[in-house]
Amino acid sequence: MLRSILQEIPCVNAPGEVSNASSENIRTDELSFLRFRANACNSNADFFYATEDAQSKLLDLYLESVRKAAKDTNLIVLDIKYSHVHNFNACWWDMSTRPFLLEYARKKKIRILHLVREKIYQTAVSNLYARESGIWRAYRPDQVAHIKFTVDRNKLENKAKRLARTIDLFDEWLVGCRHLRLTYEALINAPRPTLRKLRNFLILDNEIRNGPTSLKTTPPYEEAFENFEQIADLLDIELKNFGGSRRFSSDR
């Protein structure tokens, strides 16, 4: 949703996920980090050995290449999901500490947009639906899939706990970084003040007038899940009210 908003701003370049190996054109897109890293390693074998110095130099060179490739725009916003941040790590990483990419951004004063969905179970079921349907993003009604399946409540609860735990970690890691935390709910329910906040953070000259152009890929939940009644009580629980332990089983 956020990327589709940013893509409508004339001075902003907001490409797709730059470090997702499954993304379309990830091996050919000029803004792909994975493509850049592969070429850099082939040119300089030192980049195969991911010391902190090597990773810092690699990121310097990558961002320089991104600026050159998108020289006609004033601002570039790269889409990097939680599960892709590890691609930028050095070989040695204590998993309890801030990932290398975030520490690099902190030192370089790079701005970070942290997008969170407060209704944590809705994120979990949307992810499950996308995996089952194979549709992760849609811009036209005919691109939206319509399937119906049963969700295992225990697995859903474990998935939500894992996600809540991940958000907790990133909220902690982003302290001290130049970042703005946005929520999907605010973008939908209070778009004007939220977009104003986004504009100020990104230091844009003009107002952000357009909302998201992408469509919701999950149909009404009662139409998407055979056992909707068994999970309905979970779907409106917000992250701030997320009760219980963050511990979870190994079930996926």
C-alpha positions in Angstrom: 0.0 0.0 0.0 2.7 2.5 1.0 4.7 1.9 -2.1 1.7 2.4 -4.4 1.2 5.8 -2.7 4.9 6.8 -3.1 4.9 5.7 -6.7 2.2 8.3 -7.5 4.5 11.2 -6.4 6.3 12.6 -9.4 9.7 13.3 -7.6 9.8 9.9 -5.9 11.2 6.6 -7.2 9.8 3.7 -5.2 10.8 0.4 -6.9 9.8 -3.1 -5.8 11.6 -5.3 -3.3 15.3 -5.0 -4.0 16.6 -8.0 -2.0 13.9 -10.6 -2.5 15.3 -13.5 -4.5 11.8 -14.5 -5.7 10.9 -11.1 -7.0 10.3 -10.7 -10.7 13.3 -9.3 -12.6 15.5 -9.4 -9.4 18.4 -10.7 -11.6 18.1 -8.0 -14.2 16.6 -4.9 -12.6 19.3 -2.2 -12.3 18.1 -1.3 -8.8 18.3 -4.9 -7.5 20.7 -5.2 -4.6 21.1 -9.0 -5.2 22.1 -8.3 -8.8 24.5 -5.6 -7.8 26.0 -7.8 -5.1 26.5 -10.7 -7.6 28.3 -8.3 -10.1 30.3 -6.7 -7.3 31.6 -10.1 -6.1 32.5 -11.2 -9.6 34.5 -7.9 -10.0 36.1 -8.0 -6.6 36.5 -11.3 -4.7 36.8 -9.4 -1.4 33.0 -8.9 -1.5 32.5 -12.7 -1.2 33.9 -12.4 2.3 31.4 -10.2 4.1 33.4 -8.4 6.8 31.8 -5.3 8.2 34.3 -3.2 6.1 33.4 -5.1 3.0 29.7 -4.8 3.6 30.0 -1.1 4.3 31.9 -0.5 1.1 29.4 -2.6 -0.8 26.5 -0.6 0.5 28.3 2.7 -0.3 28.8 1.5 -3.9 25.2 0.1 -4.2 23.6 3.4 -3.0 25.8 5.3 -5.4 24.6 3.1 -8.2 21.0 3.6 -7.2 21.4 7.3 -7.2 22.9 7.2 -10.7 20.2 4.9 -12.0 17.4 7.1 -10.6 19.1 10.5 -11.2 15.9 12.0 -12.6 14.1 11.7 -9.2 14.6 13.6 -6.0 14.0 10.8 -3.6 14.4 7.0 -3.8 12.6 4.7 -1.3 13.8 1.1 -1.4 11.4 -1.6 -0.3 13.1 -4.0 2.2 11.0 -6.5 4.2 11.9 -7.7 7.7 12.8 -11.1 6.3 15.2 -9.6 3.7 17.3 -7.5 6.1 19.7 -10.4 6.6 20.9 -10.0 3.0 22.9 -7.0 4.1 24.6 -8.5 7.2 28.2 -9.1 7.6 29.3 -12.7 8.2 29.3 -12.3 11.9 26.1 -11.1 13.6 24.8 -11.5 17.1 21.1 -11.9 16.4 20.1 -9.9 19.5 21.8 -6.7 18.1 20.8 -4.2 15.5 21.2 -5.7 12.0 24.0 -4.3 9.9 21.7 -2.5 7.5 20.0 -0.5 10.3 23.3 0.3 11.9 24.6 1.5 8.6 21.5 3.6 8.1 21.9 5.1 11.6 25.5 6.1 11.0 24.7 7.6 7.6 21.5 9.3 8.9 19.4 7.5 6.2 15.7 7.9 6.7 13.7 4.8 7.4 9.9 4.3 6.9 8.7 1.5 9.3 5.3 0.3 8.1 3.3 -1.7 10.6 -0.2 -3.2 10.7 -1.7 -2.8 14.1 -4.2 -5.6 13.6 -1.6 -8.3 13.8 -3.9 -11.3 12.9 -5.0 -9.5 9.7 -1.4 -9.4 8.6 -1.1 -13.1 9.4 -4.2 -14.1 7.5 -3.4 -11.9 4.5 0.0 -13.6 4.3 -1.6 -17.0 4.4 -4.1 -16.1 1.7 -1.3 -14.7 -0.5 0.6 -17.9 -0.1 -2.4 -20.0 -1.0 -3.6 -17.9 -3.9 -0.1 -17.0 -5.2 -1.2 -13.3 -5.5 0.8 -10.8 -3.4 -0.1 -7.6 -5.2 -3.0 -6.5 -7.5 -3.8 -3.3 -9.4 -6.9 -4.5 -11.3 -9.9 -6.4 -10.0 -9.2 -9.3 -12.5 -5.8 -9.8 -10.7 -7.4 -10.6 -7.4 -7.8 -14.4 -6.7 -11.0 -15.8 -5.2 -10.3 -19.0 -3.3 -11.5 -20.4 0.0 -9.7 -22.6 2.5 -9.5 -23.6 6.2 -7.0 -21.9 8.5 -5.5 -23.8 11.4 -6.1 -21.6 14.5 -3.0 -22.7 16.3 -0.8 -22.0 13.4 -2.4 -18.7 12.9 -1.8 -17.8 16.6 1.8 -18.9 16.3 2.3 -16.9 13.1 0.9 -13.8 14.8 3.1 -14.2 17.8 6.2 -14.5 15.6 5.2 -11.4 13.7 4.6 -9.5 17.0 7.9 -10.6 18.2 9.6 -9.4 15.0 7.9 -6.0 15.2 9.0 -5.6 18.8 12.6 -6.3 17.8 12.5 -3.8 14.9 10.9 -1.1 17.1 13.8 -1.6 19.6 16.4 -1.7 16.8 15.1 1.5 15.2 15.6 3.6 18.4 18.3 6.1 17.6 17.7 5.7 13.8 16.1 8.5 11.7 12.8 6.8 11.2 9.0 7.3 11.0 6.6 4.6 12.1 3.4 4.4 10.1 0.5 2.0 10.3 -1.8 0.6 7.6 -4.7 1.6 9.7 -3.7 5.3 9.9 -3.2 5.3 6.1 -6.7 4.1 5.6 -8.6 5.7 8.5 -6.7 9.0 8.8 -5.1 9.5 5.4 -4.7 13.3 5.4 -2.8 13.8 8.7 -0.8 10.6 8.0 0.2 11.7 4.5 1.1 15.1 5.9 3.4 13.4 8.5 4.9 11.3 5.7 5.5 14.4 3.5 7.2 16.2 6.4 9.4 13.3 7.1 10.5 12.9 3.5 10.9 16.6 3.1 8.7 16.8 0.1 7.7 20.2 -1.4 4.2 19.3 -2.4 1.3 17.6 -0.6 0.8 13.9 -1.2 -2.7 13.9 -2.6 -3.2 10.4 -4.0 -4.0 7.4 -1.9 -2.9 3.8 -2.7 -3.4 2.5 -6.2 -3.0 -1.2 -5.3 -6.0 -3.3 -4.4 -6.6 -5.4 -1.3 -5.8 -9.0 -2.4 -7.7 -10.7 0.4 -11.5 -10.8 -0.1 -13.9 -10.4 2.9 -12.7 -12.9 5.5 -16.0 -14.8 5.7 -15.6 -15.4 1.9 -12.0 -16.4 2.1 -11.9 -18.9 5.0 -14.0 -22.0 5.5 -13.8 -21.8 9.3 -14.2 -18.0 9.6 -16.3 -18.4 12.8 -13.3 -20.2 14.5 -10.9 -17.3 13.9 -13.2 -14.3 13.9 -12.5 -13.3 17.5 -8.8 -12.9 16.6 -9.0 -10.6 13.6 -9.5 -7.3 15.3 -6.9 -7.7 18.0 -4.4 -4.9 17.8 -0.7 -5.1 18.4 -0.9 -2.8 21.5 -3.4 -5.2 23.1 -1.7 -8.3 22.0 -1.9 -10.5 25.1 -0.1 -13.6 26.1 3.5 -14.8 25.8 5.5 -14.0 22.7 6.7 -17.7 22.9 5.6 -19.9 20.1 5.9 -23.5 19.0 7.8 -24.7 16.0 4.7 -25.3 13.9 4.5 -23.2 10.8 
